[in-house]
Each structure stands twice: as C-alpha cells, then as structure tokens.
Amino acid sequence: MKNYSVIVFDLGNVLIPFNYSLLLAKLDFIEEGLGKKFEELYNEYYDVHRSFERGEVSRREFLDAIHRWTGEKLSDEEFCIAYSSVFKEDRKVTTLLPELKKKYKLVLLSNTNEIHREYGWGHYKFLENFDKLILSHEAGAVKPEEKIYQAVMEYTNLPAEEHIFIDDIAEYAEGARKMGWDAIQFKGYDNLVEKFKEKGILTPAF
C-alpha cells in the first residue's frame, strides 16, 4: 500500500457540482432563444474560454466576447453573477476535508477563471482546509497539461508517488498518472470513500 503525503482535489463536479443550464435559463428569461444562441457560440469559440482559464485572455477581453455573443443584453456585473451562479457545494464530499487534513497536505487543482472565483466559489468555507490552491488562470496552464501538475509538485516539494489526485474527468486523472501520481476518477461520494478505504487513506470504520 502506498504512503501518500498529498491529496489533490479537483474543484468542479467534485467539491462543487455545476449546472450550466441555470445560466442558459437566465439568458432565455432575458430574451427567448438567447441561451441557445450563447451556448452555440460559447462551444464554437471554446478556445476563448480555455484562454481565459489559462490567464492568456484578460477579463475585459473575455467579457467583450461574451457581450458579442449575447447582443449586449447584460452588463458586466449581470453576466458575471449569472455565469457564476451554476455551482452548489457537495457537503458530503467537503465534510471529508477536515478528516483528511489531519494526516495529509491538501491541495486544490482547478481549471477555473477569475470571474468564477470571485463570483462563484471563492466564498466557500471548505477552502480553508486546503494548504494551497493551484488555479489554472494563475498557473498559466490547464489540465491535463504537464505544467499545472508540475506547479503542485513545486509547491509540495515531495516525490510524485506521494501525491494522489481526485478528478471527475478521466483524461485529467490520467494526466496525473503520467506525472507519477496515483489518481481516482471521481464517481460520487460513496465510490470515493470506498477508494480511500482501499488505499488506506480512510479507515475501514469510517
């Protein structure tokens, strides 16, 4: 059984599930069909989103693109609020963090952006359990790029094999394995607890 020192958690759809249909519904409320139009353009120009997550595109540049896609129907503030109101804390998962923190260094590793942090998830109290937040827009890289996993190890200064990563996306979990980490693809609270028990991270009696 491996001896882990660091547990690295993804954020979206692990600690905070998100539902973009909430944003689309708000856009449709403003103007019928606006949500569908926005979704199509957002997907067509997904590189804009990715560049914003990497920190390559400024907030102003990102919002200017959004306004083009929504026909200037929302102010900056209105869009930021709607765009970030898609998250909801999974309290079953986040209640694991204080228990894990007793024994392990905890790191958050997320593909995210400054708007979502400011308006969406930055207020959650469970973040206090993390020793470090490694965020794509600050690291200048997104999962599964090697650079963002390397940023974690530069912080921990520990061997790769002492890290284990939890992410809902198989490709991102595999990116961690390529770095020499262990990884678990998140498939819900019960499955995660079972995997933690199998790996000796949680006791069988938990």
C-alpha positions in Angstrom: 0.0 0.0 0.0 1.3 3.4 -1.0 2.3 6.0 1.5 0.7 9.3 0.4 1.6 12.7 1.7 -0.6 14.9 -0.5 -4.2 14.6 -1.6 -5.0 16.8 -4.6 -8.7 17.6 -5.3 -10.3 19.0 -8.4 -13.0 21.6 -7.7 -15.8 21.5 -10.3 -18.0 18.4 -10.2 -16.1 17.0 -7.3 -16.4 19.5 -4.4 -18.9 21.8 -6.2 -21.2 20.3 -8.9 -22.2 22.8 -11.5 -25.1 23.1 -13.9 -24.8 25.5 -16.8 -28.4 25.0 -17.7 -29.1 27.5 -14.9 -27.1 30.2 -16.8 -28.9 29.3 -20.1 -32.3 29.6 -18.4 -31.4 33.1 -17.1 -30.4 34.2 -20.6 -33.6 32.8 -22.1 -35.5 34.8 -19.4 -33.8 38.0 -20.7 -34.6 37.1 -24.3 -36.2 34.0 -25.8 -33.6 31.9 -27.5 -30.6 33.8 -26.1 -29.5 30.8 -24.0 -29.3 28.5 -27.1 -27.5 31.2 -29.1 -25.0 31.8 -26.3 -24.4 28.0 -25.9 -23.7 27.5 -29.6 -21.2 30.4 -29.8 -19.6 29.5 -26.5 -19.0 26.0 -27.8 -17.9 27.2 -31.2 -15.3 29.6 -29.7 -14.4 27.4 -26.7 -10.8 28.4 -27.2 -11.8 31.8 -25.8 -12.9 30.1 -22.6 -9.8 28.0 -22.4 -7.6 31.0 -23.0 -9.4 32.8 -20.1 -8.8 29.8 -17.9 -5.1 29.9 -18.8 -4.9 33.6 -17.9 -3.9 34.4 -21.5 -7.1 36.4 -22.1 -8.0 39.3 -19.7 -11.4 39.6 -18.0 -12.1 42.6 -20.2 -11.3 40.6 -23.4 -13.4 37.7 -22.2 -16.4 39.9 -21.3 -16.2 41.7 -24.6 -16.5 38.3 -26.4 -19.4 37.4 -24.2 -21.2 40.7 -25.0 -20.8 39.9 -28.7 -22.4 36.5 -28.2 -25.3 37.9 -26.1 -26.0 41.0 -28.1 -25.1 43.4 -25.3 -28.2 42.3 -23.3 -26.4 42.1 -19.9 -24.0 44.4 -18.1 -20.6 43.0 -17.0 -21.9 42.6 -13.4 -25.1 40.9 -14.5 -23.2 38.4 -16.7 -20.6 37.6 -14.0 -23.4 36.9 -11.5 -25.3 34.7 -13.9 -22.2 32.9 -15.2 -21.1 32.1 -11.6 -24.5 31.0 -10.2 -24.1 27.5 -11.5 -22.3 26.0 -8.5 -23.5 24.1 -5.5 -21.4 22.7 -2.7 -21.5 18.9 -2.3 -21.4 18.9 1.5 -21.0 15.1 1.8 -17.7 15.4 -0.1 -16.5 18.6 1.5 -17.0 17.2 5.0 -14.2 14.7 4.3 -11.7 17.5 4.1 -11.2 18.2 7.8 -10.7 14.5 8.4 -8.2 14.2 5.6 -6.4 17.3 6.7 -5.4 15.7 10.0 -2.9 13.4 8.1 -2.4 14.8 4.6 -1.4 18.0 2.9 -4.4 19.1 0.8 -4.1 20.9 -2.5 -6.8 22.2 -4.8 -6.1 21.9 -8.5 -8.7 23.5 -10.8 -9.2 24.7 -14.3 -11.1 27.9 -13.5 -11.1 31.6 -14.0 -11.1 34.8 -12.0 -14.8 35.5 -12.6 -15.9 32.1 -11.2 -13.5 32.5 -8.3 -14.8 36.0 -7.4 -18.5 35.5 -8.0 -19.0 31.7 -7.8 -16.9 29.7 -5.4 -14.4 31.9 -3.6 -16.6 32.3 -0.5 -16.9 28.6 0.4 -15.6 27.9 3.9 -14.3 24.4 3.0 -11.5 26.1 1.1 -9.9 26.9 4.4 -8.9 23.2 4.6 -6.6 23.5 1.7 -2.9 24.3 2.2 -2.6 25.6 -1.4 -4.9 26.5 -4.3 -3.3 25.8 -7.7 -5.6 27.6 -10.2 -5.2 27.4 -14.0 -5.5 31.1 -14.6 -2.7 31.8 -12.2 -0.5 28.8 -13.2 -0.7 29.7 -16.9 -1.8 26.1 -17.8 -4.8 23.8 -17.7 -5.2 20.2 -17.0 -4.1 17.8 -18.5 -1.0 19.9 -19.4 2.1 18.8 -17.5 2.9 22.3 -16.4 -0.1 22.6 -14.0 0.7 19.3 -12.3 4.3 20.4 -12.0 3.1 23.5 -10.2 1.7 21.3 -7.5 5.0 19.5 -7.0 6.9 22.7 -7.0 4.7 23.7 -4.1 4.8 20.4 -2.1 8.5 19.6 -2.9 7.6 16.0 -2.4 8.1 12.9 -4.7 5.5 12.3 -7.3 4.5 9.0 -5.9 3.3 10.6 -2.7 0.6 12.5 -4.5 -2.9 11.2 -5.2 -5.4 13.2 -7.4 -9.2 13.2 -7.4 -10.9 14.4 -10.6 -14.2 13.6 -12.3 -12.6 13.7 -15.8 -10.7 10.6 -16.8 -8.3 12.5 -19.0 -7.2 14.7 -16.2 -6.8 11.8 -13.8 -4.6 10.1 -16.4 -2.6 13.3 -16.8 -1.7 13.0 -13.1 -0.7 9.3 -13.5 1.6 10.3 -16.3 3.4 12.5 -13.8 3.9 9.5 -11.5 0.9 10.3 -9.2 -1.8 8.0 -8.2 -5.3 9.1 -9.2 -9.0 8.3 -8.6 -11.7 9.3 -11.1 -14.5 10.8 -9.0 -17.8 8.9 -9.5 -19.6 10.1 -6.4 -19.2 10.3 -2.6 -19.7 6.6 -1.8 -17.3 5.4 -4.5 -14.7 7.9 -3.3 -14.9 6.8 0.3 -14.6 3.2 -0.8 -11.5 4.0 -2.9 -10.0 5.9 0.0 -10.5 2.9 2.3 -9.0 0.5 -0.3 -5.9 2.8 -0.4 -5.7 3.1 3.4 -6.4 6.9 3.3 -9.6 6.4 5.4 -10.0 3.6 8.0 -12.5 0.8 7.2 -14.6 2.0 10.2 -15.1 5.5 8.6 
